[in-house]
């Protein structure tokens, strides 16, 4: 599949079949995540793969979004801001580590779409509750939850704003 088709195929899935994901599918998605770009190639990310029903319920409560618990797998994408700060100071801590995990999260979404799986980038959650549920070390910051599974539906692509509304060309 060409990249434009893959990008357009990806959507925010919130209804999953109960079918488990294979270890090969999970590893394919994680492999895509670790190949994301990062500032200085520091790769300040950690990925927590959650299959426990109890932990998925706790993450769903932290996100106030029940569908999180319905996915067979949830990948918590975590930043380790201190790793970026060692080279880039405060900008690395407060920005680059988050940009890097965002790139990894997008790779997760695209790899899932490539496999015909549904996924959703969940950024709205209570960070302390998610960190506690996952028993994260203090240096790790959860920045995204990505529920993954076989979708129950495949909606049509949603409209996007015209490029003229969102793109500015500067030639001088």
N, C-alpha and C positions, 0 to 999 in steps of 0.2 A: 504494500500500500504506500502511495506517495505521501510525503509529509503533510501536504495541505489536506488531503482526505483524512488522514489520521487526526490532525488538529481539529477538523470539523466534526469528526466522529465522537470525540471526547465530550462528555457532558457530566453534570453533577447528578449522580445516581443516588436516590434515597430509598429505593425499594430493591431488596436483594432476595434471591432464592436461597434456600438453606443449604445448597450444595457446597461442600467444603472446597477450598482451593488446594491444588496439589503443591507439594513442596517445590516442584520445578517452576510452577507459576510464581510462587512467592519469591524464589531466588532470582528469576528473570526480572521481576520488578525491582528487587533490591539492587541487582547488578546495574540497572539503569540509574538508580538513585546515586550510587557511588561514583558514577561517571559524570555527574553534573559538574559544571564549572564552579570554581571557588576562588576567592581572592588569594593570590599567592599560592594557589594549590594547597591551602592549609586543610581543606575538607573538615571544617569544624562542626560536623554533624554526627548524630547517633540516631539509629533507627530501632525502635522497640516494637517488635511484632507481637501483637496481642491476639490470642485465640480463646482465652479463658472467658467464659460467659460472664462470670462475676466481675472481671476487670472491664469487660466491654460495657457492662451495666454501669459501673462506676464512672467510666469515661462519658457515657451517654448522659448521666446526671450532671457531670461537670460541664457538659456542653449544652444542657437543656434541650437535647435533640435525641429522641428515642431511637431514631433509625440507626444511630451509631452502634447500638447494641445488636441490631438485626443483621449486620454484616458478618460474614464468617471470619474475617480478619480485619483488624484495625492496625495501621502502622502509625505510631506516634513519631513524628519527625522532631528531633530535638537539636537545638543549637548548643554549642559549648563556647560561649562568647569569649572566655578567657584565652582560648587557643588563637582566636583572631586578634585579641588585644595584645598578645605578646609581640606581634610584628607591627600592628597598625594602631595601637593605642586605643583611645576611646572610640574613634570612628570604627575600628575593627569590632570592638565589643558591641556598640549600639547599632551598627548598620551592616557591616560586611557579613557578620555571622548570620544575620537574618536574611540578607540577600542570598547567601549561599544555600541556606536551608530552603528558601523559596525555590531556587533553581532545582534542588533535589526533589522537592515536592512535585514540581511540574513534570519532572522526568518520571516519577512514580505514576502520575495520572496518564501520561502518554503511553507508558509501557503497559499499563492496565488496559487502555483502549486498544492497543495493538493486539492484545490477547483476547479481545472481545469481552472484557470484564468491565463492570461498573465501578466507579469510584467517586468520591466527593472530597473536596478540600474543605475541611472544617477548621476555621480559624477562630471562631467565636466559642470560647470555653473559659471556664474559671481556671486560670493557670495553676494556682496553688493546689486546687482539688485534683487536677489531672496529674501534676507532679507527685502528689501523695499517693494517688491510686497506682501509679507506675513505680513507686518507690525509687524515684530518680535521685542520683547524687546531687548535692547542692549546686554543683557547677553546670549541670545540664538544665536547659530551659526548653520546655515543650512549646513548639510554635505552630504545629499543625497536627491534626488527627486526620488520617485518611482511611475511611472505611472502604473495604474492597470486597467484591463478590460477583457472582453471576447475576446480571440484572434481571428483574422481573418484567421490565419494559424498556424499549429503546425509543425515546421520543424523537421527533424531528428536530433538526438544528434550530436553535433560537436565533432570532435576528440580532445583528450587531449594528452598532452605530456606523454611519457612513465614514469612510476614511477622511473625507473632507472635514468632518466634525472633530476628529481627534489627532490629525497629523498636521504639523506645521513644518514647512520647508524654509530654511534660511540659506540663501545663496550668497549673501554678502555680509 
